[in-house]
Amino acid sequence: MTAFFIGVLGAFAVVAPLCIGAIMGWKAHAAYTAHLEALQPPPPEQEPPSAEQMRRFMEDQEAFEAMLHYSPETAYGLTGDPLRDIAGKE
C-alpha cells in the first residue's frame, strides 16, 4: 500500500509540473503574439494605379498570354510567319 502512494506521489510530481509548464507556455505565447502585433506598423494606404501603370500592366499581361500560347508549331514556323503572329499583324 505504501508503494502505491509513493507511485501516486511520483506521478503527481511529474504530471503537475508538466501541466503547469504547458499552461505557462500557452499564456506566454499569447502575450508574445500580442506584443508582436503591437509592434507592427499599420499597413500603408493603397493608392489606385495610375493610367500609365494600368497600361503597362495590360501590355505585360498580353505579352504573358502570347508566351503561354507559344507552341512547337510556332517555334518551327509551321503556322505561318511567327513574328507576324506574335506581333499580331497579318
N, C-alpha and C positions, 0 to 999 in steps of 0.2 A: 504494500500500500504506500509505503514511503517512496518507493521508486516511481510510482505513478505520479505522486505530487511533485517530485523533483522533475519528472518529464514534462508535466504541465507548466511548471515554472520556467523550464528551459525553452519550451515552445513559445511561451509568452515573452520571454526575454529576447527571442529572435523576431517574432511577428510584430510586437509593439513598436520597436524602433523602425522596422521596415515600413509599417503603416504611417508612422509619424514622418519619416523621410519622404514618402510618396506625397503626403498632404503638403509638406513644406515645399517640395519641388513644384507641385501644381500651383500653389499660391505665388511662388517666386516667378514662375513662368508668366502668370497673368500680370504681375507687376512689371516684369521686364518688357512684355509686349506693349503694355500701356505706356511705359516710358519711351519706347522706340517710336510709337505713334505720335507722342507729344513732341519728339524731336524733329519729325519730318515736316518740311515746309509745305505749305498748301500748294496744290498743283497750279501751274500758271494758266492764265486765261487763254483759251484757244481763239485765235483770230480766224475769220473766214478766209479762205485762199483768194488771192488776187486773180484777176483775169489772166495775167501772164503765167502764174503758177498753174491755173487750170488748163491753159493751152498746152504748156509743157507736159502736164500730166497726161492729157489726151494723146499727144504725139507719142509719148512713151508707151502708152497702152496699145496704140496702133502698131508700133514697132514690135512690141512683145507678141501681139497676135500674129504678125507676119512671121516672126521667128518660130512660133509654135506650129504654124501651118507649113513650114518648110519641109519638104519631103524628098525622098531619093529621086523621084521623077524630076523635081525642080532642080536638084543638085546635078543630075546628069543631062539636063536640058531636053527632057522628053516631052515637056508640056509647052514648048514654045520658048520665047526669049525670057530667061529667068529674071534678067534685070528689069525688063518691062513689067513682068508680073509683080515683082517686089515694089517697083515704083508706082504701079497702078496705071500705067499708060498703055495704050494699045497701038 
